[in-house]
């Protein structure tokens, strides 16, 4: 997912598609949560090796 916010408050884009601010923030938060889960899994694997 490619996320971009332009300087104008009314321009929010996800994968080149203009979306509302609430949709942008909701999907951005979901992307951050998914990344956090992936990093947690990697960290757990490192601790398992130790």
ChimeraX commands (.cxc) that place a marker at each C-alpha (Angstrom):
marker #1 position 0.00,0.00,0.00 radius 0.5
marker #1 position 1.45,3.33,-1.03 radius 0.5
marker #1 position 0.32,6.21,1.14 radius 0.5
marker #1 position 0.81,9.88,0.39 radius 0.5
marker #1 position -0.51,13.05,1.95 radius 0.5
marker #1 position -0.29,16.32,0.08 radius 0.5
marker #1 position 0.03,19.68,1.81 radius 0.5
marker #1 position -3.59,20.50,1.13 radius 0.5
marker #1 position -5.80,19.00,3.86 radius 0.5
marker #1 position -8.32,17.70,1.32 radius 0.5
marker #1 position -5.83,15.58,-0.65 radius 0.5
marker #1 position -5.29,12.09,0.75 radius 0.5
marker #1 position -4.08,9.30,-1.56 radius 0.5
marker #1 position -3.67,5.55,-1.13 radius 0.5
marker #1 position -2.18,3.68,-4.09 radius 0.5
marker #1 position -2.80,6.72,-6.28 radius 0.5
marker #1 position -6.51,6.82,-5.40 radius 0.5
marker #1 position -7.91,9.90,-3.69 radius 0.5
marker #1 position -9.64,8.93,-0.42 radius 0.5
marker #1 position -11.23,10.73,2.51 radius 0.5
marker #1 position -9.16,11.72,5.52 radius 0.5
marker #1 position -10.90,9.18,7.75 radius 0.5
marker #1 position -10.28,6.35,5.26 radius 0.5
marker #1 position -6.66,7.42,4.94 radius 0.5
marker #1 position -6.11,7.46,8.71 radius 0.5
marker #1 position -7.93,4.15,9.21 radius 0.5
marker #1 position -5.88,2.34,6.55 radius 0.5
marker #1 position -2.66,4.01,7.71 radius 0.5
marker #1 position -3.28,2.79,11.27 radius 0.5
marker #1 position -3.99,-0.72,9.94 radius 0.5
marker #1 position -0.73,-0.67,7.98 radius 0.5
marker #1 position 1.21,0.41,11.08 radius 0.5
marker #1 position -0.40,-2.35,13.15 radius 0.5
marker #1 position 0.47,-4.96,10.53 radius 0.5
marker #1 position 4.07,-3.73,10.42 radius 0.5
marker #1 position 4.25,-3.82,14.22 radius 0.5
marker #1 position 2.98,-7.41,14.27 radius 0.5
marker #1 position 5.56,-8.45,11.67 radius 0.5
marker #1 position 8.37,-6.82,13.64 radius 0.5
marker #1 position 7.15,-8.47,16.83 radius 0.5
marker #1 position 7.27,-11.87,15.13 radius 0.5
marker #1 position 10.84,-11.22,13.94 radius 0.5
marker #1 position 11.89,-10.13,17.42 radius 0.5
marker #1 position 10.30,-13.24,18.95 radius 0.5
marker #1 position 12.25,-15.40,16.50 radius 0.5
marker #1 position 15.50,-13.69,17.52 radius 0.5
marker #1 position 14.78,-14.29,21.21 radius 0.5
marker #1 position 14.00,-17.94,20.44 radius 0.5
marker #1 position 17.49,-18.28,18.94 radius 0.5
marker #1 position 19.08,-16.85,22.07 radius 0.5
marker link #1:1,2 radius 0.2
marker link #1:2,3 radius 0.2
marker link #1:3,4 radius 0.2
marker link #1:4,5 radius 0.2
marker link #1:5,6 radius 0.2
marker link #1:6,7 radius 0.2
marker link #1:7,8 radius 0.2
marker link #1:8,9 radius 0.2
marker link #1:9,10 radius 0.2
marker link #1:10,11 radius 0.2
marker link #1:11,12 radius 0.2
marker link #1:12,13 radius 0.2
marker link #1:13,14 radius 0.2
marker link #1:14,15 radius 0.2
marker link #1:15,16 radius 0.2
marker link #1:16,17 radius 0.2
marker link #1:17,18 radius 0.2
marker link #1:18,19 radius 0.2
marker link #1:19,20 radius 0.2
marker link #1:20,21 radius 0.2
marker link #1:21,22 radius 0.2
marker link #1:22,23 radius 0.2
marker link #1:23,24 radius 0.2
marker link #1:24,25 radius 0.2
marker link #1:25,26 radius 0.2
marker link #1:26,27 radius 0.2
marker link #1:27,28 radius 0.2
marker link #1:28,29 radius 0.2
marker link #1:29,30 radius 0.2
marker link #1:30,31 radius 0.2
marker link #1:31,32 radius 0.2
marker link #1:32,33 radius 0.2
marker link #1:33,34 radius 0.2
marker link #1:34,35 radius 0.2
marker link #1:35,36 radius 0.2
marker link #1:36,37 radius 0.2
marker link #1:37,38 radius 0.2
marker link #1:38,39 radius 0.2
marker link #1:39,40 radius 0.2
marker link #1:40,41 radius 0.2
marker link #1:41,42 radius 0.2
marker link #1:42,43 radius 0.2
marker link #1:43,44 radius 0.2
marker link #1:44,45 radius 0.2
marker link #1:45,46 radius 0.2
marker link #1:46,47 radius 0.2
marker link #1:47,48 radius 0.2
marker link #1:48,49 radius 0.2
marker link #1:49,50 radius 0.2
view
